[in-house]
Amino acid sequence: MLDRLQSLADRYDKLSELLCDPDVASDSKKLRDYSKEQSDLQPTYEAYTEYKQVMEELEAAKIMQGEKLDDEMREMVKMEIDELSARQQELEERIRILMLPKDPNDDKNVIVEIRGAAGGDEAALFAADLYRMYTRYADTQGWKVELMDANINDLGGFKEVIFMVNGRGAYSKLKFESGAHRVQRIPATESGGRIHTSTSTVSVMPEAEELDIEIHDKDIRVDTFCSSGAGGQSVNTTKSAVRVTHVPTGIVATCQDGKSQNSNKDKALQVLRARIYDMMRQEEEAKYAGERKSKVGTGDRSERIRTYNFPQSRVTDHRIGLTLHKLDHVMNGEIEEIVSALTIAEQADMMEKTV
């Protein structure tokens, strides 16, 4: 591992030289690529640099410990060795995590689809609650949310809502949200005060750029139709809504959120590209998947991943057995504790598999 780390450090230093090269500065593509590569290497480079410094100080302290010292100085050296040894272990653990294989999609923007599933209107209302939860979480991360399409019921819930989250690391944090989310509460429409159980499904897909997925014009069919639902006077009279079908796979994407047909087509193609990329990615992962599932589950939308129990103000993530008794905070977008726990579980599982 030390050889790999030194090789990484050498590459980081080389990139620093390249970024100061006038020829690179005048080439926007090279400048962007080298800057991103160095940014990706920086956390590991800084951890390794500190690790080498700690090891040098630890070696010097151990040499000093072997010399003739008075009791007070010997105790001080012992305390320094203990502190440096503890820091050494922390850095080794951190470096092991940093050296784990990185998901190539982690830094990408994401397209999120939420659908009301079992439970009718209550499921649609819960889908709207999940949408608000994710948009508020995005705000805390400094990400931008763009609504792409929505199918709203009479009560203001979402039968389906599709939106994009733009921001570095969006996929790395939101990828664990794919699956079935279950809610237990008394619906507003329930006169008898009975607790109902409903579900909404979430699908989180990395944004696929044209370099990832190339869609040929001959492989798609574009249909236009009048939009439905809220949106102004012209929404039901102009054919601004667009449905794009990828003929080879049968995958369909629809967008009717904007008034411009061209804008809706662009958004529909973004969703279509992400769905095709997600399908290919899942097929590829299935080829190499072992019998053991990851601790954070498969992310399949049919898999129940979390329960939101309103009467008990409790949220439970079933994949890692995490229960929090602060549902109001979670629904207000404070999900970082859950996201961090899922990330740690994934890292622990990957480390176990690399041993």
N, C-alpha and C positions, 0 to 999 in steps of 0.2 A: 504493500500500500504506500510506503514512503517513496518508492520510486515513481509511482503514479502521481503522487502529490507534488514531487519535485518537477516532474514533467509538466504538470499543470501550471506550477509557479513559473517555469521557464516560458511557457506559452503566454501567460499573463504579461510577463515583462516584455516579451516580443511584441505583443499587441500594443503596449504602451508606446514602444518605439514607432510602430507602424502608424499609430494615430497622430504622431507628431510629424510624420512625413508629409511634405507639401503635396506630393502626387496623390496620396490617399485623401488628403483634405479636399482636393479638387474633384474627387470621384465620389459622388453621393452614395452610390451603391456600396462601394468598399467601406466608406466611412460608416454607413449604417450597419453593415454586416459585422465589421470589426468591433464597433461600439457595443453591439448586442452580445457578441461572443465574450467580450471582456466583462460586461455587466453580469452575464451568467456565471462566469468564473470567479467573480469578486468575493462572494461569501466564503467559498472554499479557500481561496487564496489568503484571505485575511485570517481565517481560522488556522491555516497551516503556518502562516507567519508567526502568529501568537504562540502556536504549539512549539515551534523551534526555539522561540525566545524562552518559554517556560522550561524546556528541556535543558537549555544552556544554564539558566539560573539554578535549576535543580541539581545539575552536575556540580556547579560551583559550590552550592550549599553543602553537598555531601562531602566534597573535598575538605571544606572548612570544618565539617563535623569531625573529621579524622585528626585534626590538629589539636594542640594543647590549648584548651579554653577554660576560662573560669566558669563557675556554675551558671551565672546569669547569662553569659554569652552562649553557652551550650544550649540553654533552654530557648533562647531566641532563635538559634539556628534550627533547633528541632521544630519549633512552631512554623518557621519559614518552610521547612521541608514538608511538613504536613499540609500546609496551605497550597504549596506548589504541586504536591502529589494529587490533591483533590482537584485542582484546576486541570492537571494533566488528564485525569479521567474524564472530566467534563468535556474537554476539547476532543478527546478521542471519540467519545460518544457522538458529539456534534459532527465531527468529520465523517464518521461512519454513515450518518444519516445524509450528509451532503453528497457523499460519494455513491449513494444508491442511484440506480438507473432512474432518470427523470422522464416523466410522461411528456412526450413531445408536444402535447396539446395544452400543457399546464398554463402557458402564458397567453393563450388565445382568448378572444372574446367568446361569449356563448349565446346560443339561442335557446330560450327556455319555453317549453310548452306545458301549460297546466290545463287539465280537463276535469270537469265534474264527472265523477263516475257513479258508484252506487249511492243512491240517496236522493236523486231528483234535484229539486230546488235547493235543498240544504247542501248537497254536494257542490252545486254551482256557487252558493254563497261562501262555502269554505274555500273553493278555488280562488275567489276574489280575496279572501283573507290571506291566502298564501301569496298571492300576487303582491299585496301590500307589504307582507313580511319581507319578501325578497327585494322589493324596491327600496324599502327603508334600510335594509342591510347594505344594499348597493351604495346608498348615500353615505353610510359610515365608512365605506371603503374608497370613496371618491370616484366611484364608477358612474357611468352615464347609462340610463335605461331608455330604450326606444321601443315604444309599443308598435308592434307590426300588424297584429290582427286580433280581433276580439269578437266573440259571439255572446252577447249579453242577454240574460233572461229578463222577465218582467220585474223581478225583485232586485235587480242590480247585480246579480251573481254572474259568473262566467261559466257558460257551457264549455267554452274554450278560450284561452288567451295565449297569444304568442308574443314574446318580446325579446329584444336583444340587450345584453349587458356588455357594454364596452369598457374595458379596463384591464390593465396588466394583472395577470394571475387570476382572472375571473373563473376560468375553468378549473384551476387547481383547488379553489375553495368551494365551488358550487357543484362539482361533478358528483359528489356523494348524495345530492338531493334527488337524483332519479329514483323513482319507485312510487309505491302507493302510500299516501299519507292518510291516516285514519283519524277522524274527529268524533269525539263523544261529547254531546251537549244537548241542551233542550232547544230545539229550533224555535225561531220567532213565530213560526206558523203553528206551533204545537200548543193547543189550548189546554191539554190535560197535564202539562208539566212533565211529560215523560222524556227520558234521555234517549236520544236516537244516535245510531252509529252510521256515519257516512264516510265515503272515501273520495279523494281526488288524486289523480295521477300526475306526476311531474316527470318531464323528460328534459335533461340538460345535454345539449349537443355543442361541441366546439364549432366555432364558425369555420367554414371551409372556404378558403380562398380559391381563386381560379387555378392557382398552381397546384392545389390539392385535388380538386375535382374539375375536370374539363367537361362541360356540357355542350354538345354540338346542337346547332339549330335543328338539324334533321331528326334529332332524338326527342324533341319536346313538342307538345301540343299546347297552344295557348287559347283559352276560352275567356270571353268577357261577359259580364252580366251585371245587372243592377245590384247595388249594395243593399243590404237589409239592416235594420236597426237604427240606432241613433246616429246622427251625423249631419243634420242640416236639411234644408229644403231639397237640395239637388241629389241627396243620397239615393233616393229610390227612382230617380228619373234619368240618370245618366249611367251608361255602362262603364263605370270606373273600376269595378271589382274585377280581379283577374284570377283565373285558375290555371296553373301550369302543371302539366302532366309529363313525367319522364317516361316515355313509352317503353324502353327496354326493361325498367324495373317496376313500372306501374305506380311509382311514388308520386303523390300529388301534393301540391302546396297552393294555398289560396290566400289572397290578401285583399281586403276591402277597407282598410283603415283610412287610407288617404283618398282625396278627391281626384288625384291625377292617376290616369290609367298607367302611364309610364312609371310613376313612383311605385304603384302597387305591383307592377310587373317586376321591378328591380327587387323589391322586398320578397316577393314570392320566390324569385330565383335564389335569393339568399337562403331562404328556408329550405327550398328544394335541395340546394347544394349541401347544406348541413345535414339533411336527412339521408341523402345518399352516402355522404362521408361517414355518418354515424353507423349506417347499415354495414358498410364495408369494414369499418373499424371493429364492430362487434363480431362480424364473421371471422375476421383475422384473429381476434382474441380467443374466440371459441376453438380455433384450431389448436392453440397452444395451451388452453386452459387445462389444468390438472384436475384430479378428482376433488382436491380440497378447494373450497370457496375461500375467497378473501374474507377477512374479519369484517369488512365493511360491505359484504354482500356483492351481488352481481350488478346491482343498479338496474335490474330489469323492472319495467313499470308494473309488472304483475306482482312483484315482491313487496309485501308490506314492510316498510322500513321504520315508520314512526307513528306514534299515537299521541294525539293532543286531547287530553281529558280536561274539559272546562270545569265541571263541578269540583274536581280536586285540584285545579290549577296545576296540573302535572303534564309534562311532556316526556315521553320515553322513546329513545332510539333503540329499537330491538336488536340491531346488528352488534352493538357493543355493550348493551345492557346499561346504558346511561339514562338516569332519570333526574329531571330537574323540576323543582316545585316553584317555578316562576313563569308560568305560561304567559301571563300578560306581557312580560318583558320579551319573551321569545316572539310572540305575535307582533311585537312592535319592532322587530328586526334585529333583536339582540341574540343572534345565533352563533356568534363567534366561538363561544365555549363548546358548542356541539361540533362545529366545523373543525376546531383544533383537536378535539378528542378523536374524531374520525380520521384526521390526518395522522395523528400519532399511532392509531391502530393500524393504519395502512403501512406506515413506516416500520412498525414492529413486525408485522407480518412479512414484509419484504426482507428485513434483516434476518428473520428466522429462516427464510427460504435460501438466503445466500450463505448461511453457515455451512 
